[in-house]
Amino acid sequence: MRVTPGASREDVKIADDGPVQLRVSARPVDGAANEAVLRLLAAALARPRRDLTLLRGDSARVKLIGVASE
């Protein structure tokens, strides 16, 4: 997924032919944007935050998120 930190509003966009795009208002300081991404995605998927893990892309805009199976 592609992340835009420091956005004016938070949202999730799922395109048919591209990556999932997340916009979060948190700035990329001390992992705040990464945590905001995980919280926003958890809410969009109706899953608890503890089920999501940042697998790749800690300091990049393109991230790989793991979702635990139920």
Backbone torsions as a table, in degrees:
resi	resn	phi	psi	omega
1	MET	NA	154.9	-179.5
2	ARG	-107.2	131.2	-174.4
3	VAL	-115.7	138.1	172.6
4	THR	-117.6	104.3	177.5
5	PRO	-81.4	159.3	177.7
6	GLY	71.3	22.9	-179.8
7	ALA	-75.2	160.3	179.6
8	SER	-75.0	-22.1	176.9
9	ARG	-145.7	159.5	-179.3
10	GLU	-102.0	134.2	175.3
11	ASP	-161.8	167.4	179.1
12	VAL	-124.0	129.9	177.0
13	LYS	-122.1	128.9	177.9
14	ILE	-114.5	112.6	-179.9
15	ALA	-94.9	151.8	178.6
16	ASP	-68.2	-34.2	-172.9
17	ASP	-118.9	13.1	-177.9
18	GLY	-141.1	-174.2	-179.5
19	PRO	-74.4	160.8	171.6
20	VAL	-66.9	136.1	-179.6
21	GLN	-116.2	127.7	177.7
22	LEU	-118.4	137.2	173.8
23	ARG	-119.7	126.6	179.1
24	VAL	-125.7	148.5	-178.5
25	SER	-81.4	-19.1	-179.4
26	ALA	-67.0	143.6	176.7
27	ARG	-83.0	153.5	-179.8
28	PRO	-78.9	62.9	-179.7
29	VAL	-122.6	125.3	177.8
30	ASP	54.9	34.5	176.3
31	GLY	77.6	9.0	-178.1
32	ALA	-64.0	-40.6	-179.9
33	ALA	-68.1	-39.4	178.3
34	ASN	-62.5	-42.7	178.7
35	GLU	-65.2	-39.6	177.8
36	ALA	-63.8	-38.6	177.4
37	VAL	-61.3	-46.5	-178.4
38	LEU	-65.3	-40.3	178.1
39	ARG	-65.7	-43.4	-179.6
40	LEU	-65.2	-44.4	179.6
41	LEU	-66.5	-38.8	177.3
42	ALA	-61.0	-42.8	178.5
43	ALA	-64.7	-41.1	-179.8
44	ALA	-65.4	-32.9	-179.9
45	LEU	-91.4	-2.2	-176.9
46	ALA	56.2	45.1	178.8
47	ARG	-124.4	154.3	175.3
48	PRO	-69.7	149.9	-178.6
49	ARG	-57.0	-33.8	-177.3
50	ARG	-64.7	-15.5	179.3
51	ASP	-82.1	-8.2	-177.5
52	LEU	-110.0	140.8	-179.9
53	THR	-135.8	135.3	174.3
54	LEU	-78.8	112.7	-176.9
55	LEU	-92.0	-36.4	-176.0
56	ARG	-152.5	146.1	175.0
57	GLY	98.2	31.6	-177.6
58	ASP	-52.8	-40.8	-178.0
59	SER	-116.8	19.0	-179.6
60	ALA	-115.6	163.1	177.0
61	ARG	-78.0	-26.9	177.2
62	VAL	-93.8	123.6	-174.6
63	LYS	-127.0	152.4	174.3
64	LEU	-115.4	122.2	-177.0
65	ILE	-113.9	132.8	174.8
66	GLY	-97.5	140.0	178.0
67	VAL	-119.4	123.4	-178.7
68	ALA	-67.1	143.7	177.2
69	SER	-74.0	156.0	-176.3
70	GLU	-77.5	NA	NA
